[in-house]
Every structure is written in C-alpha cells, then in structure tokens.
Amino acid sequence: MNGLTKRGLLAGAAGVGAAAILPSRHVAAQDMPAHERDLYAAAQREGQLTWYTGQMQAEPSEAIGRAFTERYPGVRVNVVRSTSQVAFQRLSQDMRARVQQCDVFSSVDQSHLTFLKREGHLLEYRPRNAEGMLKVVRDLSDPDGMFQVTYLALYMLGRRTDRVTEAEAPKSWQDILDPKWKDQLSIGHPGFSGAIGSWAVMMRKMYGLDYLKAFERNKPQIGRSAADPVTVLNSGERTIGVGMPSATSLLSISRGNPLALIYPTDGTLMVPAPSGALKTAPNPNAAKLFMEYFAGTTYSQTVRRYFGESLRPEVPAPDGAKALDQFVAMTPTAEEVEKGIPEVREIWRDIFGV
C-alpha cells in the first residue's frame, strides 16, 4: 500500500469526544475565521448555490447541504444528486447549451475534474481550510488549486450474513470468479458509476481482460450506481455485492440489515473523489464558501455520521470501518481513469451486453 494512503502517516489523528463529533449549528459570523466571514457576507447576497454531485447517496448529500446552511444561514444548497457519469453528462449538456446553472461539481471519477481543468472550466480557488486537512487529501488535490479532494471513497466486497458465512465468503476479487457464486453477485455499471469504472480499470490492469470475461460467466446482476448492490443484498435477491461503497454499506448495517463488508486481500479500491467550483458559477462567492466548507471540520463531522471517511485529523474514522493503515488499498491514477474508463465502458458492453 502506498504510504500516502496510510492514516498513520497522515496527521496523527487523535480520538475526540462525542460532543466534538456533532456538527455545530447556527454558527455566528463572529465565530468564523476572517476568510470565511468575508465569503459568507458575499454569499448571503447570492443566497444559494447549486451542487451537482455523484459522490454520496441522496440522503447524506441532502444532509451535507443542510449542514452547510446551518453553518451559513441564508445560503441554501440546491442538491442535484445522481451517479457521477450522469452528473457529468448533465454538466456537459449545460455547457453545450450555454446554461449556467451548476456552481460546484463533485464526482467519483477523477478524470471529470482533470478534463474540466484542462478545458478551462474551473475556477481557480484553493480553500484556506485545506491547510488543516489530512496530508493524503492535500497531496491528491490539484496542485494548481483548481479542484479539491472532498471524499475518499472505498469500494469492496460485501455479503448477506444470514446466507453466506464469513468462512465461506470470498476473500479476494479473484474469489468471486468461482462458479459457486453464479447468479449470486451484484454490481453497478461503469457507464453510470465512476467508481465501478475505476474498479473495472483496476481489474483489467491487475488480471487482464479475461478477468471480466470470467466475471460475466457468473451472471452478475448489473445495476447502475455502485450502491445498488446494497439495495439488492438487502432485498435478498443476491448474496454477494461487488464494488460496494463502504459508507453506504455501513449505514445500512447500522440500520439493522444483515450485511458485512469484506476488505479484499488483493486490494480495497480507494478512489480520491474531487470537487471544483465552475468558472461560470452563477453564485461564485457561495461556490467558494462551499469549497471552504468541504475542507473544514463541519463537513467531515457530517460525512462521518453517514459513515464517510473523515478528511481531517481531529475527526475520527467512522464506526465499523478499518483505519486506512489496516488494509491493502489500490488507487488508479487520474491518467488511468481518464484513459481507461471510456475503454472499459465499451469492453463492458461487448462482454455483458449492457
């Protein structure tokens, strides 16, 4: 595992009390640092921002928007949540039609933000609050200040605990090729989910094209979002989830569903998911303030409530999750994602017919 992905090397995160984990509410302007106060005053005149996001599911995304408004009263977040590929398609359609609606764009597909940067569509803004983020987050963010990693997304295997024991469950990505898992697997689609696109890129890189062909022979149920297998396993339609998001799975487990996560021995997929403010943002000050919010403590506290990875050392890892230095991680580069996802989308359609 690359040293940059180990929590033990990031910033020496210390445990904090339960009171520190809850997001603050209705923070007075005088309690904000000066750079936030100035942006907040300007953002209040704009009154809102629109956020296109494919990073977390609808419930936590809405909670993130509410927590922002609680910290910055008078600035409302219009949350437009979809899968990452659909969010990027919508943004692309807006740009072709010269519609300026999106203020901040967030994706699990790194290549979306590198493309927007290259094409000159992003607003250069480096959040001051980013100085207090974990080192891995700072290192994976854009050095030119065009986009910021705002989510560390983990994707792994999962099982129905009442139908698959820990002993018989697959332990690696290769184990799910065993014919005994035929008609038992569920996965998202790389044409809709940036995470599953990254997973397919890594499987092809590690094991070659024959891996995806062997995977198809086990007839996985293919949805859209990487989170779809959580729903499928909860319903009992399938017993093994492939590329399941840690946060969504742990949230489901906390609500009593019979699921368990499996950290594959050949590598848990860790995707640095970035966000950026648009150069044509109709609410540029609110967009900058939202980028500061992403980098601040309140955001990590809110995400943690929905079992997302904390981006700051003073906010602990979510309950039920392994620390970043306790498992093998695999992370595709931005170049691998940008080149590889369009390729694997076509390969996927050829192999799976969808």
Solvent accessible surface area in square Angstrom, and as a share of the most:
residue,aa,sasa,rsa
1,M,73,0.32
2,N,98,0.50
3,G,32,0.30
4,L,73,0.36
5,T,11,0.07
6,K,68,0.29
7,R,21,0.08
8,G,52,0.50
9,L,119,0.59
10,L,13,0.07
11,A,51,0.40
12,G,61,0.59
13,A,40,0.31
14,A,69,0.53
15,G,73,0.70
16,V,52,0.30
17,G,49,0.47
18,A,80,0.62
19,A,91,0.71
20,A,50,0.39
21,I,28,0.14
22,L,119,0.59
23,P,9,0.06
24,S,48,0.31
25,R,142,0.52
26,H,132,0.59
27,V,22,0.12
28,A,38,0.30
29,A,42,0.32
30,Q,140,0.62
31,D,98,0.51
32,M,4,0.02
33,P,57,0.36
34,A,58,0.45
35,H,35,0.16
36,E,6,0.02
37,R,96,0.35
38,D,104,0.54
39,L,24,0.12
40,Y,16,0.06
41,A,47,0.37
42,A,15,0.11
43,A,0,0.00
44,Q,85,0.38
45,R,191,0.70
46,E,46,0.21
47,G,26,0.25
48,Q,65,0.29
49,L,0,0.00
50,T,14,0.08
51,W,4,0.01
52,Y,1,0.00
53,T,0,0.00
54,G,6,0.06
55,Q,13,0.06
56,M,11,0.05
57,Q,49,0.22
58,A,58,0.45
59,E,76,0.34
60,P,6,0.04
61,S,0,0.00
62,E,78,0.35
63,A,3,0.03
64,I,2,0.01
65,G,4,0.04
66,R,130,0.47
67,A,4,0.03
68,F,0,0.00
69,T,44,0.26
70,E,40,0.18
71,R,32,0.12
72,Y,1,0.00
73,P,51,0.32
74,G,53,0.51
75,V,0,0.00
76,R,135,0.49
77,V,17,0.10
78,N,38,0.19
79,V,27,0.16
80,V,35,0.20
81,R,63,0.23
82,S,25,0.16
83,T,16,0.09
84,S,2,0.01
85,Q,8,0.04
86,V,52,0.30
87,A,3,0.02
88,F,38,0.16
89,Q,92,0.41
90,R,102,0.37
91,L,6,0.03
92,S,24,0.15
93,Q,102,0.46
94,D,20,0.10
95,M,57,0.25
96,R,177,0.65
97,A,69,0.53
98,R,212,0.78
99,V,72,0.41
100,Q,114,0.51
101,Q,68,0.30
102,C,6,0.03
103,D,0,0.00
104,V,0,0.00
105,F,0,0.00
106,S,0,0.00
107,S,0,0.00
108,V,6,0.03
109,D,2,0.01
110,Q,20,0.09
111,S,13,0.08
112,H,10,0.04
113,L,0,0.00
114,T,28,0.16
115,F,75,0.31
116,L,1,0.01
117,K,63,0.27
118,R,142,0.52
119,E,89,0.40
120,G,36,0.35
121,H,61,0.27
122,L,2,0.01
123,L,40,0.20
124,E,117,0.53
125,Y,45,0.17
126,R,138,0.50
127,P,5,0.03
128,R,136,0.50
129,N,24,0.12
130,A,9,0.07
131,E,129,0.58
132,G,28,0.27
133,M,1,0.01
134,L,0,0.00
135,K,80,0.34
136,V,0,0.00
137,V,0,0.00
138,R,105,0.38
139,D,65,0.33
140,L,60,0.30
141,S,14,0.09
142,D,8,0.04
143,P,107,0.68
144,D,74,0.38
145,G,5,0.05
146,M,45,0.20
147,F,24,0.10
148,Q,8,0.04
149,V,2,0.01
150,T,0,0.00
151,Y,12,0.04
152,L,2,0.01
153,A,1,0.01
154,L,5,0.03
155,Y,10,0.04
156,M,0,0.00
157,L,0,0.00
158,G,0,0.00
159,R,28,0.10
160,R,27,0.10
161,T,55,0.32
162,D,88,0.46
163,R,119,0.43
164,V,6,0.03
165,T,76,0.44
166,E,125,0.56
167,A,91,0.71
168,E,80,0.36
169,A,7,0.05
170,P,4,0.02
171,K,86,0.37
172,S,13,0.09
173,W,0,0.00
174,Q,93,0.41
175,D,55,0.29
176,I,0,0.00
177,L,45,0.23
178,D,60,0.31
179,P,106,0.66
180,K,120,0.51
181,W,16,0.06
182,K,101,0.43
183,D,67,0.34
184,Q,52,0.23
185,L,0,0.00
186,S,1,0.01
187,I,0,0.00
188,G,0,0.00
189,H,10,0.04
190,P,0,0.00
191,G,8,0.08
192,F,53,0.22
193,S,6,0.04
194,G,1,0.01
195,A,2,0.02
196,I,1,0.00
197,G,0,0.00
198,S,0,0.00
199,W,0,0.00
200,A,0,0.00
201,V,9,0.05
202,M,11,0.05
203,M,0,0.00
204,R,69,0.25
205,K,126,0.53
206,M,69,0.31
207,Y,64,0.24
208,G,29,0.27
209,L,70,0.35
210,D,102,0.53
211,Y,7,0.03
212,L,0,0.00
213,K,85,0.36
214,A,19,0.14
215,F,0,0.00
216,E,38,0.17
217,R,150,0.55
218,N,6,0.03
219,K,96,0.41
220,P,14,0.09
221,Q,56,0.25
222,I,45,0.23
223,G,26,0.25
224,R,140,0.51
225,S,12,0.08
226,A,8,0.06
227,A,7,0.06
228,D,44,0.23
229,P,0,0.00
230,V,6,0.04
231,T,93,0.54
232,V,16,0.09
233,L,0,0.00
234,N,47,0.24
235,S,69,0.45
236,G,21,0.20
237,E,104,0.47
238,R,39,0.14
239,T,5,0.03
240,I,0,0.00
241,G,0,0.00
242,V,0,0.00
243,G,0,0.00
244,M,1,0.00
245,P,12,0.07
246,S,6,0.04
247,A,6,0.05
248,T,30,0.18
249,S,0,0.00
250,L,13,0.06
251,L,24,0.12
252,S,11,0.07
253,I,55,0.28
254,S,67,0.43
255,R,143,0.52
256,G,67,0.64
257,N,48,0.25
258,P,45,0.28
259,L,9,0.04
260,A,22,0.17
261,L,32,0.16
262,I,20,0.10
263,Y,36,0.14
264,P,3,0.02
265,T,96,0.56
266,D,33,0.17
267,G,0,0.00
268,T,0,0.00
269,L,0,0.00
270,M,0,0.00
271,V,0,0.00
272,P,4,0.02
273,A,0,0.00
274,P,3,0.02
275,S,0,0.00
276,G,0,0.00
277,A,2,0.01
278,L,3,0.02
279,K,120,0.51
280,T,69,0.40
281,A,10,0.08
282,P,63,0.40
283,N,18,0.09
284,P,53,0.33
285,N,45,0.23
286,A,0,0.00
287,A,0,0.00
288,K,52,0.22
289,L,0,0.00
290,F,0,0.00
291,M,3,0.01
292,E,0,0.00
293,Y,4,0.01
294,F,0,0.00
295,A,0,0.00
296,G,10,0.10
297,T,43,0.25
298,T,11,0.06
299,Y,3,0.01
300,S,1,0.00
301,Q,20,0.09
302,T,0,0.00
303,V,1,0.01
304,R,30,0.11
305,R,90,0.33
306,Y,20,0.08
307,F,31,0.13
308,G,1,0.01
309,E,8,0.03
310,S,0,0.00
311,L,1,0.00
312,R,32,0.12
313,P,29,0.18
314,E,61,0.27
315,V,3,0.01
316,P,29,0.18
317,A,26,0.20
318,P,4,0.03
319,D,94,0.49
320,G,70,0.67
321,A,20,0.16
322,K,83,0.35
323,A,24,0.19
324,L,0,0.00
325,D,70,0.36
326,Q,118,0.52
327,F,19,0.08
328,V,75,0.43
329,A,14,0.11
330,M,17,0.08
331,T,47,0.27
332,P,2,0.01
333,T,68,0.39
334,A,27,0.21
335,E,127,0.57
336,E,48,0.22
337,V,0,0.00
338,E,53,0.24
339,K,142,0.60
340,G,3,0.03
341,I,2,0.01
342,P,61,0.39
343,E,59,0.26
344,V,0,0.00
345,R,57,0.21
346,E,102,0.46
347,I,35,0.18
348,W,0,0.00
349,R,105,0.38
350,D,124,0.64
351,I,35,0.18
352,F,29,0.12
353,G,63,0.61
354,V,83,0.48
